[in-house]
Amino acid sequence: MKAVILAGGLGTRLRPLTNKKPKPMLPLGKKPLLEYLIKWIRKNGVKDIVLCVSYLHETIEKYFEDGSKFGVNIEYAVSRKPLATAGQLKTAQKFIDDTFVCVYGDSLFNFSLKNMIAAHKKKKSFITMSLYEHKTSIKYGVIETKGNGKVLSWNEKPEIKSKINMGCYVMEPNILNFIPKNKPYGMDSVIKKVISKRNTVNSVLVKNGFIDVGDKKTYEKLNLEYKKLGKI
C-alpha cells in the first residue's frame, strides 16, 4: 500500500513564512512539519510514499530525497502549477494501482491509521474519510420560534458539535478517474461526484489526534510548544 501526501499548496494563509519555503517544510521545533507526517505514516505500516509537490518543490526533494534516511521509499509527482487538493492527487495516478492512503500535507495526525485501513477493507468502501468532532460555541442566545413568531425556547451560548473533514482518506484507485487532468479541482467536488454515482463513502470518527497547521496563528503557537518540549 502507498500513501499520497498532498504537499504542493502555496500556503497563502501562512505568508510571509511561506514566501521562501513551502508550507510542509515549515519547522516544528527542529524538524519540518512534513517529517512528522511521514513518520506517522511509517509508524502505521505504510512505507511507500508519493509526494505531490509543486510550489518550491526543490526544497522538499532536496531534504527528503528518496526517503531512505527516514525509513521509507519516496516518489515525486511534480506539477507546474497549484491544482487544489484533488487536482494535485491526480498527478500521482501513474504511481497508484491499488488501495491507497491520501493525506493533506499541512496537518498533524496521531490516531490509528491501521484501524482506518482495516475498516475500509472490511466494509469494502470506495472511499473512507477521517472525520473530527469539532466543537464550537455560539456567543449569543439562540432562540427557537414557531412560524408565527411565538418563542418556544432560549438556549444561551450553546455548544455546537460538528463532524469535519480531517484531510486523511483511504481510497480505491478508480477514484482518480473522477478527477480531471491538469485542472484545479477540490476534493469536495470529487466526494460529491462519487456519492452521486452511488459508490460507497464511509467514515471513521476521530475525537483526538488532529491538528490543522494551515494558518499562521496555529503554526506559531505549535512551533513554540515543540521548541519548549525540545522536539527533535
C-alpha positions as CSV (number, residue, x, y, z in Angstrom):
1,M,0.0,0.0,0.0
2,K,1.1,3.5,-0.8
3,A,0.4,6.9,0.9
4,V,0.0,10.0,-1.2
5,I,0.8,13.3,0.6
6,L,-0.6,16.5,-1.0
7,A,2.3,18.9,-0.4
8,G,2.0,21.4,-3.3
9,G,-0.1,24.3,-1.9
10,L,1.0,27.9,-1.9
11,G,0.5,28.3,1.9
12,T,-1.1,31.8,1.4
13,R,-2.6,31.8,5.0
14,L,0.9,31.4,6.4
15,R,2.6,34.2,4.5
16,P,5.2,35.7,4.8
17,L,6.5,32.5,6.4
18,T,5.9,30.6,3.1
19,N,7.4,33.3,0.8
20,K,10.7,31.3,0.5
21,K,9.7,27.9,2.0
22,P,6.8,25.6,1.1
23,K,4.3,25.1,3.9
24,P,5.1,21.4,4.6
25,M,8.7,22.4,5.3
26,L,8.0,25.0,8.0
27,P,9.8,23.8,11.1
28,L,8.0,22.5,14.2
29,G,10.8,22.5,16.8
30,K,13.8,21.1,14.9
31,K,12.1,19.3,12.1
32,P,9.8,20.2,9.3
33,L,6.1,19.5,9.6
34,L,6.2,17.0,6.7
35,E,8.8,14.9,8.5
36,Y,6.4,14.3,11.4
37,L,3.6,13.3,8.9
38,I,5.9,10.9,7.2
39,K,6.9,9.3,10.5
40,W,3.3,8.9,11.5
41,I,2.5,7.1,8.2
42,R,5.5,4.8,8.6
43,K,4.6,4.1,12.2
44,N,1.2,2.8,10.8
45,G,2.9,0.4,8.5
46,V,2.9,2.3,5.2
47,K,6.5,2.8,3.8
48,D,5.8,3.7,0.2
49,I,5.0,7.4,-0.2
50,V,4.2,9.6,-3.1
51,L,4.8,13.3,-2.5
52,C,2.6,15.5,-4.8
53,V,4.6,18.7,-4.9
54,S,4.6,22.0,-6.9
55,Y,5.4,25.3,-5.1
56,L,9.2,25.4,-4.2
57,H,9.2,21.6,-4.6
58,E,13.0,21.5,-4.9
59,T,13.2,22.3,-1.2
60,I,11.2,19.2,-0.4
61,E,13.1,17.0,-2.8
62,K,16.5,18.1,-1.5
63,Y,15.5,17.4,2.1
64,F,13.8,14.0,1.7
65,E,15.5,12.7,-1.4
66,D,14.4,9.0,-1.9
67,G,13.2,8.7,1.7
68,S,15.8,6.1,2.7
69,K,17.1,8.3,5.6
70,F,13.6,8.3,7.0
71,G,12.9,4.6,6.6
72,V,10.5,5.0,3.6
73,N,10.6,5.0,-0.2
74,I,9.6,8.3,-1.7
75,E,8.5,9.1,-5.3
76,Y,7.6,12.5,-6.5
77,A,4.7,13.7,-8.6
78,V,5.5,17.3,-9.7
79,S,3.0,19.8,-11.1
80,R,3.9,23.1,-12.6
81,K,1.0,24.9,-11.0
82,P,-1.2,24.6,-7.9
83,L,-4.1,22.2,-8.7
84,A,-6.1,22.2,-5.4
85,T,-6.4,19.0,-3.4
86,A,-8.0,16.6,-5.9
87,G,-6.2,18.1,-8.9
88,Q,-2.9,17.5,-7.1
89,L,-3.9,13.9,-6.3
90,K,-4.5,13.3,-10.0
91,T,-0.8,13.9,-10.7
92,A,0.0,10.7,-8.7
93,Q,-2.1,8.5,-10.9
94,K,0.9,6.8,-12.6
95,F,2.1,5.6,-9.2
96,I,-1.2,4.2,-8.0
97,D,-2.6,0.7,-8.8
98,D,-4.1,-0.4,-5.5
99,T,-5.9,0.8,-2.4
100,F,-4.0,3.8,-1.1
101,V,-4.0,6.5,1.7
102,C,-4.2,10.2,0.8
103,V,-3.4,12.9,3.4
104,Y,-3.1,16.7,3.3
105,G,0.4,17.9,3.9
106,D,-0.5,20.7,6.4
107,S,-1.8,18.7,9.3
108,L,-0.6,16.6,12.2
109,F,-2.3,13.2,12.9
110,N,-2.0,10.9,15.9
111,F,-4.7,8.3,15.5
112,S,-4.7,4.7,14.3
113,L,-4.3,4.8,10.5
114,K,-4.0,1.0,10.6
115,N,-7.5,0.7,12.1
116,M,-8.9,3.1,9.5
117,I,-7.4,1.0,6.7
118,A,-8.8,-2.2,8.2
119,A,-12.3,-0.6,8.4
120,H,-12.1,0.5,4.8
121,K,-11.3,-3.1,3.7
122,K,-13.8,-4.7,5.9
123,K,-16.7,-2.5,4.6
124,K,-15.4,-2.8,1.0
125,S,-15.6,1.0,0.7
126,F,-14.7,3.1,-2.3
127,I,-13.6,5.9,0.0
128,T,-13.2,6.1,3.7
129,M,-12.9,9.6,5.2
130,S,-11.5,10.5,8.6
131,L,-13.8,12.9,10.5
132,Y,-13.0,15.0,13.5
133,E,-15.5,16.0,16.2
134,H,-15.2,19.8,16.2
135,K,-16.8,21.8,19.0
136,T,-17.6,25.5,18.8
137,S,-19.7,27.9,20.9
138,I,-22.2,30.4,19.6
139,K,-21.6,33.6,21.7
140,Y,-25.3,34.6,21.5
141,G,-28.5,33.3,22.9
142,V,-30.2,31.0,20.3
143,I,-34.0,31.5,20.2
144,E,-36.3,28.8,18.7
145,T,-39.6,30.1,17.4
146,K,-42.7,29.0,15.6
147,G,-43.6,30.2,12.1
148,N,-45.9,32.9,13.6
149,G,-43.0,34.2,15.7
150,K,-44.0,32.6,19.1
151,V,-40.9,32.0,21.1
152,L,-40.5,28.4,22.2
153,S,-37.1,28.3,23.9
154,W,-34.0,30.2,24.7
155,N,-30.6,28.4,24.6
156,E,-27.9,30.7,25.9
157,K,-24.5,30.4,24.2
158,P,-24.9,26.7,23.1
159,E,-22.0,24.5,22.1
160,I,-22.3,23.0,18.6
161,K,-20.7,19.7,17.7
162,S,-19.9,19.1,14.0
163,K,-18.1,16.3,12.1
164,I,-15.4,18.0,10.0
165,N,-13.1,16.6,7.3
166,M,-9.6,16.0,8.6
167,G,-8.0,15.5,5.2
168,C,-7.0,11.9,5.6
169,Y,-8.6,9.3,3.3
170,V,-8.3,5.6,2.3
171,M,-9.2,5.3,-1.4
172,E,-9.6,2.9,-4.2
173,P,-7.5,3.7,-7.3
174,N,-10.6,4.2,-9.5
175,I,-11.2,7.5,-7.6
176,L,-8.6,9.0,-9.9
177,N,-10.9,8.5,-12.9
178,F,-13.3,11.0,-11.3
179,I,-10.7,13.8,-11.4
180,P,-10.0,15.9,-14.5
181,K,-6.4,16.2,-15.6
182,N,-4.2,19.3,-15.1
183,K,-7.1,21.3,-13.7
184,P,-7.6,22.8,-10.2
185,Y,-10.2,20.6,-8.6
186,G,-11.3,20.3,-5.0
187,M,-11.7,17.1,-3.0
188,D,-15.2,18.1,-2.0
189,S,-16.2,18.0,-5.7
190,V,-14.8,14.5,-6.1
191,I,-16.6,13.2,-3.0
192,K,-19.9,14.7,-4.1
193,K,-19.5,13.2,-7.6
194,V,-18.6,9.7,-6.1
195,I,-21.7,9.8,-3.9
196,S,-23.9,10.8,-6.8
197,K,-22.7,7.8,-8.7
198,R,-23.7,5.6,-5.7
199,N,-20.2,4.5,-4.8
200,T,-19.8,3.8,-1.1
201,V,-18.2,6.5,1.0
202,N,-17.7,5.6,4.7
203,S,-16.0,7.4,7.5
204,V,-14.2,6.9,10.8
205,L,-14.7,9.4,13.7
206,V,-11.6,10.6,15.5
207,K,-12.0,12.5,18.7
208,N,-8.3,13.2,19.4
209,G,-5.1,13.3,17.3
210,F,-5.7,16.0,14.7
211,I,-4.2,19.5,14.3
212,D,-4.7,21.7,11.3
213,V,-1.5,23.7,10.9
214,G,-2.8,25.7,8.0
215,D,-2.9,29.2,9.5
216,K,-0.2,31.4,10.9
217,K,-1.6,31.7,14.5
218,T,-1.9,28.0,14.9
219,Y,1.5,27.3,13.4
220,E,3.4,29.8,15.6
221,K,1.7,28.6,18.7
222,L,2.5,24.9,17.9
223,N,6.1,25.7,16.9
224,L,6.7,27.4,20.2
225,E,5.3,24.4,22.0
226,Y,7.5,22.0,20.1
227,K,10.6,24.2,20.9
228,K,9.7,24.2,24.6
229,L,9.3,20.4,24.6
230,G,12.6,20.0,22.7
231,K,11.0,18.1,19.9
232,I,13.7,16.6,17.6
